[in-house]
Amino acid sequence: MSEEKVLKGKLHQADFKKSGNRFFISFSPILPDVPGVYKVLRKKDRKPFYIGETKNLFKRLKFLFRCNPGKNPHPCHTAYRNAFGSYPQIDEFCKSFIVEVTDTSKMFGRIELEEQLQSEFGTNRKDFYQNWK
């Protein structure tokens, strides 16, 4: 598999619906329930905001886009706070960001791929978010 094919993932749009006090997140197309690397991109220009890896893309990204920092916020939520001054709200986050996922279930090196992308785009460092506009 070529490096370009590995790095180019599939785009997924998060949508939310509110029912009473509950929020429901869905993705179009549906996220795979597999290990992988994900890039959270600003929707308007596809600028990478955060890059991560997980053993389950479906579960991790539902949690991430639910935007409930609680006592242990996801590092992407902390990065958002560093960039914009407050934790993200579910509606604004879903409107402003899209996610690109790469299925790594049939390859080795999920963490190495995550680190390569972080290095390439310069994400996941505090100074990156201080000047992120």
Z-matrix of the N, CA and C atoms (Angstrom, degrees):
N
C 1 1.460
C 2 1.524 1 108.45
N 3 1.312 2 117.53 1 132.13
C 4 1.460 3 120.29 2 -178.67
C 5 1.529 4 110.36 3 -72.85
N 6 1.344 5 115.25 4 154.40
C 7 1.462 6 120.14 5 -179.64
C 8 1.521 7 110.95 6 -61.28
N 9 1.338 8 117.63 7 -38.03
C 10 1.464 9 120.36 8 -179.32
C 11 1.521 10 111.13 9 -63.09
N 12 1.345 11 117.98 10 -40.11
C 13 1.464 12 120.28 11 178.42
C 14 1.524 13 110.81 12 -66.26
N 15 1.333 14 117.11 13 -36.40
C 16 1.458 15 120.82 14 179.20
C 17 1.521 16 110.17 15 -65.69
N 18 1.334 17 117.18 16 -42.92
C 19 1.451 18 120.95 17 -175.57
C 20 1.517 19 112.86 18 -76.45
N 21 1.321 20 118.38 19 -25.36
C 22 1.460 21 121.64 20 -178.98
C 23 1.516 22 108.94 21 -88.57
N 24 1.311 23 116.12 22 111.00
C 25 1.453 24 120.92 23 -178.42
C 26 1.513 25 111.71 24 -101.36
N 27 1.314 26 115.01 25 -168.47
C 28 1.459 27 122.94 26 -179.07
C 29 1.529 28 108.97 27 -103.62
N 30 1.329 29 116.58 28 133.72
C 31 1.472 30 121.13 29 -179.79
C 32 1.524 31 111.23 30 -80.13
N 33 1.337 32 115.18 31 141.36
C 34 1.463 33 122.18 32 178.31
C 35 1.520 34 108.48 33 -135.03
N 36 1.311 35 116.17 34 135.53
C 37 1.462 36 123.81 35 179.15
C 38 1.522 37 109.12 36 -102.43
N 39 1.332 38 117.01 37 129.98
C 40 1.464 39 121.71 38 177.06
C 41 1.526 40 109.23 39 -91.50
N 42 1.320 41 115.92 40 135.39
C 43 1.463 42 122.55 41 174.61
C 44 1.522 43 107.83 42 -126.59
N 45 1.325 44 116.07 43 145.98
C 46 1.460 45 118.72 44 178.85
C 47 1.525 46 109.57 45 -127.28
N 48 1.324 47 113.33 46 151.39
C 49 1.461 48 120.82 47 175.18
C 50 1.525 49 106.45 48 -133.42
N 51 1.317 50 115.39 49 143.49
C 52 1.455 51 120.70 50 178.72
C 53 1.526 52 108.30 51 -108.84
N 54 1.317 53 115.89 52 134.26
C 55 1.455 54 122.22 53 176.82
C 56 1.522 55 106.98 54 -134.46
N 57 1.334 56 116.37 55 102.39
C 58 1.459 57 120.26 56 -174.36
C 59 1.511 58 109.33 57 66.65
N 60 1.315 59 116.56 58 -123.98
C 61 1.468 60 121.52 59 178.45
C 62 1.517 61 112.99 60 -94.50
N 63 1.326 62 117.84 61 3.46
C 64 1.464 63 121.77 62 -175.29
C 65 1.518 64 111.65 63 -105.70
N 66 1.328 65 115.00 64 146.62
C 67 1.458 66 122.20 65 175.26
C 68 1.516 67 108.75 66 -113.22
N 69 1.318 68 116.10 67 141.47
C 70 1.454 69 121.79 68 178.03
C 71 1.523 70 108.25 69 -123.04
N 72 1.331 71 115.57 70 129.92
C 73 1.459 72 121.85 71 -179.29
C 74 1.521 73 108.15 72 -108.45
N 75 1.331 74 115.69 73 134.31
C 76 1.460 75 120.33 74 172.14
C 77 1.519 76 107.78 75 -133.09
N 78 1.315 77 116.20 76 156.10
C 79 1.457 78 121.66 77 -179.66
C 80 1.511 79 109.78 78 -122.21
N 81 1.319 80 114.45 79 142.36
C 82 1.452 81 120.33 80 177.10
C 83 1.529 82 108.02 81 -125.89
N 84 1.324 83 118.41 82 121.23
C 85 1.468 84 127.25 83 -10.45
C 86 1.532 85 110.80 84 -66.60
N 87 1.336 86 115.45 85 168.94
C 88 1.460 87 121.85 86 -177.17
C 89 1.534 88 109.62 87 -61.61
N 90 1.313 89 115.88 88 137.13
C 91 1.469 90 121.10 89 179.48
C 92 1.526 91 111.06 90 -72.27
N 93 1.332 92 116.73 91 145.05
C 94 1.463 93 119.12 92 176.16
C 95 1.527 94 110.74 93 -75.95
N 96 1.308 95 116.27 94 152.47
C 97 1.465 96 124.44 95 -179.73
C 98 1.530 97 107.77 96 -97.99
N 99 1.353 98 116.52 97 59.25
C 100 1.463 99 123.15 98 -173.15
C 101 1.531 100 109.47 99 -138.68
N 102 1.339 101 117.63 100 165.79
C 103 1.458 102 119.95 101 174.02
C 104 1.523 103 110.61 102 -68.48
N 105 1.332 104 115.98 103 152.34
C 106 1.455 105 117.79 104 178.33
C 107 1.519 106 113.65 105 -179.70
N 108 1.319 107 113.17 106 -179.23
C 109 1.455 108 123.24 107 176.94
C 110 1.522 109 106.88 108 -114.29
N 111 1.327 110 116.96 109 140.55
C 112 1.462 111 120.18 110 -179.36
C 113 1.518 112 110.47 111 -129.83
N 114 1.333 113 115.21 112 146.66
C 115 1.462 114 122.53 113 175.00
C 116 1.514 115 107.20 114 -120.64
N 117 1.328 116 116.60 115 121.64
C 118 1.459 117 121.42 116 173.32
C 119 1.526 118 105.54 117 -87.15
N 120 1.336 119 116.35 118 120.92
C 121 1.459 120 122.99 119 -175.25
C 122 1.520 121 110.81 120 -116.21
N 123 1.333 122 116.02 121 142.81
C 124 1.465 123 118.83 122 171.61
C 125 1.520 124 106.33 123 -67.34
N 126 1.311 125 116.73 124 130.16
C 127 1.454 126 121.37 125 -172.89
C 128 1.520 127 113.03 126 -63.70
N 129 1.324 128 118.22 127 -41.10
C 130 1.466 129 120.09 128 -171.90
C 131 1.525 130 114.14 129 -67.45
N 132 1.345 131 118.09 130 -30.24
C 133 1.467 132 119.09 131 -177.79
C 134 1.527 133 113.18 132 -135.05
N 135 1.332 134 117.32 133 5.92
C 136 1.470 135 123.85 134 178.87
C 137 1.536 136 113.03 135 60.96
N 138 1.338 137 117.11 136 24.46
C 139 1.463 138 121.51 137 176.86
C 140 1.529 139 108.22 138 -71.46
N 141 1.360 140 118.34 139 126.76
C 142 1.468 141 120.24 140 179.85
C 143 1.531 142 111.22 141 -63.84
N 144 1.327 143 115.72 142 134.71
C 145 1.462 144 121.90 143 178.40
C 146 1.528 145 111.06 144 -109.15
N 147 1.325 146 116.74 145 -42.26
C 148 1.457 147 120.72 146 -177.86
C 149 1.528 148 108.64 147 -150.20
N 150 1.341 149 116.59 148 143.76
C 151 1.460 150 122.05 149 177.90
C 152 1.516 151 107.97 150 -128.15
N 153 1.332 152 115.84 151 133.26
C 154 1.460 153 120.17 152 179.94
C 155 1.510 154 111.65 153 -146.13
N 156 1.330 155 115.39 154 172.95
C 157 1.457 156 121.52 155 176.40
C 158 1.516 157 108.36 156 -132.81
N 159 1.323 158 115.83 157 156.09
C 160 1.458 159 120.24 158 -177.71
C 161 1.520 160 110.11 159 -157.22
N 162 1.318 161 116.10 160 159.00
C 163 1.458 162 119.10 161 175.01
C 164 1.526 163 111.39 162 -86.43
N 165 1.355 164 117.19 163 -7.77
C 166 1.468 165 120.64 164 177.96
C 167 1.538 166 108.87 165 -147.77
N 168 1.318 167 116.76 166 99.87
C 169 1.470 168 121.77 167 -177.84
C 170 1.528 169 112.02 168 -59.40
N 171 1.315 170 117.24 169 -42.90
C 172 1.468 171 121.67 170 -177.65
C 173 1.534 172 110.82 171 -58.28
N 174 1.331 173 116.92 172 -52.87
C 175 1.468 174 120.57 173 -177.29
C 176 1.525 175 112.01 174 -66.20
N 177 1.341 176 116.98 175 -45.56
C 178 1.464 177 120.04 176 -176.32
C 179 1.521 178 111.15 177 -63.07
N 180 1.324 179 117.72 178 -44.33
C 181 1.462 180 119.45 179 -174.78
C 182 1.521 181 112.31 180 -76.28
N 183 1.326 182 117.86 181 -28.81
C 184 1.474 183 119.13 182 172.21
C 185 1.525 184 109.37 183 -63.25
N 186 1.323 185 116.44 184 -43.49
C 187 1.463 186 120.97 185 177.79
C 188 1.525 187 110.16 186 -63.47
N 189 1.320 188 116.96 187 -47.98
C 190 1.456 189 121.29 188 -176.12
C 191 1.531 190 111.28 189 -60.77
N 192 1.331 191 118.11 190 -46.01
C 193 1.464 192 120.94 191 -177.60
C 194 1.528 193 112.78 192 -78.88
N 195 1.329 194 118.09 193 -10.31
C 196 1.465 195 119.99 194 175.86
C 197 1.524 196 110.51 195 -72.98
N 198 1.336 197 118.47 196 -21.57
C 199 1.476 198 124.30 197 173.13
C 200 1.518 199 113.66 198 57.47
N 201 1.304 200 117.19 199 47.65
C 202 1.459 201 121.19 200 177.30
C 203 1.521 202 108.14 201 -114.39
N 204 1.353 203 118.11 202 87.95
C 205 1.453 204 119.41 203 -173.28
C 206 1.527 205 114.39 204 -63.91
N 207 1.319 206 118.18 205 -34.30
C 208 1.462 207 120.91 206 178.55
C 209 1.519 208 112.53 207 49.27
N 210 1.335 209 116.76 208 -145.52
C 211 1.460 210 121.61 209 -177.63
C 212 1.524 211 111.91 210 -83.16
N 213 1.307 212 117.84 211 -20.10
C 214 1.463 213 121.50 212 -176.92
C 215 1.534 214 108.82 213 -132.42
N 216 1.342 215 118.20 214 78.10
C 217 1.463 216 119.82 215 -175.61
C 218 1.522 217 112.88 216 -66.65
N 219 1.316 218 115.69 217 148.10
C 220 1.463 219 121.23 218 174.30
C 221 1.527 220 107.46 219 -63.77
N 222 1.336 221 118.68 220 144.34
C 223 1.468 222 120.25 221 179.32
C 224 1.532 223 113.85 222 -54.53
N 225 1.323 224 117.82 223 -29.80
C 226 1.471 225 120.17 224 177.21
C 227 1.528 226 110.55 225 -65.69
N 228 1.333 227 117.36 226 -37.11
C 229 1.470 228 120.94 227 178.63
C 230 1.526 229 110.57 228 -68.36
N 231 1.334 230 116.23 229 -37.73
C 232 1.458 231 120.12 230 176.30
C 233 1.524 232 110.39 231 -65.91
N 234 1.326 233 117.05 232 -40.62
C 235 1.467 234 121.35 233 176.88
C 236 1.529 235 110.10 234 -61.30
N 237 1.332 236 116.70 235 -40.87
C 238 1.466 237 121.28 236 178.19
C 239 1.530 238 109.85 237 -61.66
N 240 1.335 239 115.86 238 -44.51
C 241 1.475 240 119.90 239 178.07
C 242 1.530 241 110.78 240 -61.06
N 243 1.339 242 117.21 241 -40.88
C 244 1.463 243 120.62 242 178.23
C 245 1.526 244 111.75 243 -64.26
N 246 1.327 245 116.82 244 -35.46
C 247 1.466 246 120.97 245 -178.04
C 248 1.522 247 112.72 246 -80.71
N 249 1.342 248 117.25 247 -37.22
C 250 1.466 249 120.61 248 -170.70
C 251 1.528 250 115.12 249 -118.67
N 252 1.347 251 117.65 250 -3.08
C 253 1.457 252 120.10 251 174.80
C 254 1.511 253 116.24 252 90.96
N 255 1.334 254 118.49 253 -8.26
C 256 1.468 255 121.40 254 177.38
C 257 1.521 256 108.81 255 -153.20
N 258 1.328 257 115.48 256 162.37
C 259 1.465 258 119.14 257 177.35
C 260 1.532 259 109.25 258 -67.95
N 261 1.318 260 117.58 259 152.56
C 262 1.472 261 120.21 260 -177.82
C 263 1.523 262 112.16 261 -71.12
N 264 1.319 263 114.67 262 149.86
C 265 1.460 264 121.97 263 171.60
C 266 1.527 265 106.79 264 -99.22
N 267 1.310 266 116.36 265 144.83
C 268 1.455 267 121.44 266 -172.58
C 269 1.533 268 112.82 267 -55.38
N 270 1.326 269 118.01 268 -44.33
C 271 1.457 270 120.31 269 -176.48
C 272 1.528 271 111.80 270 -66.25
N 273 1.327 272 117.23 271 -45.25
C 274 1.461 273 121.20 272 -179.08
C 275 1.527 274 111.26 273 -68.09
N 276 1.320 275 116.69 274 -39.45
C 277 1.462 276 120.44 275 -179.89
C 278 1.531 277 110.50 276 -63.77
N 279 1.331 278 116.85 277 -45.48
C 280 1.470 279 120.50 278 179.69
C 281 1.531 280 111.73 279 -65.29
N 282 1.326 281 118.13 280 -33.93
C 283 1.466 282 121.66 281 179.09
C 284 1.526 283 112.13 282 -74.38
N 285 1.323 284 116.97 283 -31.94
C 286 1.468 285 121.56 284 -171.49
C 287 1.525 286 115.02 285 -94.37
N 288 1.338 287 117.64 286 -21.11
C 289 1.455 288 120.33 287 -173.37
C 290 1.525 289 112.31 288 -126.57
N 291 1.314 290 114.30 289 153.37
C 292 1.456 291 123.92 290 176.29
C 293 1.519 292 105.46 291 -132.64
N 294 1.315 293 118.46 292 160.13
C 295 1.461 294 120.10 293 -177.89
C 296 1.524 295 110.54 294 -124.59
N 297 1.322 296 115.05 295 139.33
C 298 1.463 297 122.10 296 175.18
C 299 1.519 298 106.99 297 -110.82
N 300 1.331 299 117.34 298 126.11
C 301 1.460 300 120.79 299 -177.31
C 302 1.528 301 110.86 300 -117.80
N 303 1.325 302 114.74 301 145.91
C 304 1.462 303 122.58 302 174.48
C 305 1.515 304 107.56 303 -123.50
N 306 1.318 305 116.35 304 120.22
C 307 1.455 306 123.59 305 177.84
C 308 1.531 307 108.15 306 -72.71
N 309 1.323 308 116.56 307 121.32
C 310 1.469 309 120.41 308 179.81
C 311 1.528 310 111.68 309 -111.90
N 312 1.325 311 117.61 310 16.59
C 313 1.464 312 120.64 311 -175.75
C 314 1.525 313 112.77 312 -65.22
N 315 1.325 314 118.15 313 -23.92
C 316 1.460 315 120.60 314 -178.03
C 317 1.524 316 112.19 315 -108.29
N 318 1.326 317 116.88 316 20.17
C 319 1.465 318 119.73 317 179.13
C 320 1.517 319 110.05 318 -141.76
N 321 1.306 320 115.37 319 163.80
C 322 1.450 321 121.35 320 175.58
C 323 1.526 322 108.90 321 -95.19
N 324 1.312 323 116.52 322 161.25
C 325 1.453 324 120.07 323 169.82
C 326 1.509 325 116.71 324 86.84
N 327 1.340 326 118.92 325 36.29
C 328 1.464 327 121.51 326 178.76
C 329 1.524 328 110.66 327 -58.58
N 330 1.325 329 117.29 328 -44.30
C 331 1.461 330 120.78 329 -178.57
C 332 1.528 331 110.42 330 -68.79
N 333 1.327 332 116.91 331 -38.38
C 334 1.461 333 120.25 332 178.15
C 335 1.526 334 111.19 333 -64.50
N 336 1.317 335 116.97 334 -38.32
C 337 1.468 336 120.70 335 176.95
C 338 1.523 337 110.27 336 -64.97
N 339 1.323 338 117.42 337 -43.33
C 340 1.464 339 121.38 338 177.15
C 341 1.533 340 110.04 339 -57.99
N 342 1.326 341 116.90 340 -48.12
C 343 1.461 342 120.96 341 -178.73
C 344 1.532 343 111.61 342 -63.85
N 345 1.336 344 117.15 343 -38.30
C 346 1.465 345 120.81 344 178.03
C 347 1.525 346 110.89 345 -62.51
N 348 1.325 347 117.12 346 -43.76
C 349 1.466 348 121.07 347 179.96
C 350 1.528 349 110.99 348 -68.01
N 351 1.334 350 117.59 349 -40.74
C 352 1.466 351 120.61 350 177.91
C 353 1.524 352 110.30 351 -60.34
N 354 1.313 353 115.83 352 -42.38
C 355 1.464 354 120.63 353 179.37
C 356 1.532 355 111.01 354 -66.71
N 357 1.334 356 116.11 355 -43.28
C 358 1.466 357 120.89 356 -178.92
C 359 1.526 358 112.31 357 -62.62
N 360 1.339 359 117.49 358 -43.20
C 361 1.455 360 121.42 359 -176.10
C 362 1.529 361 113.31 360 -96.52
N 363 1.336 362 117.44 361 -10.84
C 364 1.460 363 121.14 362 177.73
C 365 1.515 364 114.05 363 74.85
N 366 1.321 365 118.81 364 18.35
C 367 1.463 366 121.53 365 -177.59
C 368 1.522 367 111.51 366 -82.33
N 369 1.332 368 115.62 367 174.90
C 370 1.457 369 124.90 368 172.36
C 371 1.534 370 113.49 369 67.71
N 372 1.315 371 117.07 370 23.40
C 373 1.463 372 121.96 371 172.89
C 374 1.525 373 107.39 372 -122.98
N 375 1.315 374 116.83 373 141.13
C 376 1.461 375 121.23 374 -175.07
C 377 1.532 376 112.42 375 -55.57
N 378 1.343 377 117.87 376 -42.10
C 379 1.470 378 119.78 377 -178.88
C 380 1.530 379 112.24 378 -64.86
N 381 1.337 380 117.31 379 -27.78
C 382 1.467 381 120.69 380 176.69
C 383 1.529 382 110.32 381 -61.65
N 384 1.315 383 117.56 382 -41.98
C 385 1.470 384 121.59 383 -175.83
C 386 1.520 385 113.08 384 -79.96
N 387 1.321 386 118.07 385 -22.41
C 388 1.463 387 120.23 386 179.22
C 389 1.517 388 111.19 387 -66.11
N 390 1.323 389 117.52 388 -28.16
C 391 1.465 390 121.35 389 -179.01
C 392 1.517 391 112.11 390 -115.09
N 393 1.311 392 118.74 391 18.93
C 394 1.468 393 122.41 392 -175.00
C 395 1.519 394 109.90 393 -83.60
N 396 1.312 395 115.65 394 116.01
C 397 1.468 396 120.39 395 178.11
C 398 1.498 397 109.48 396 -138.16
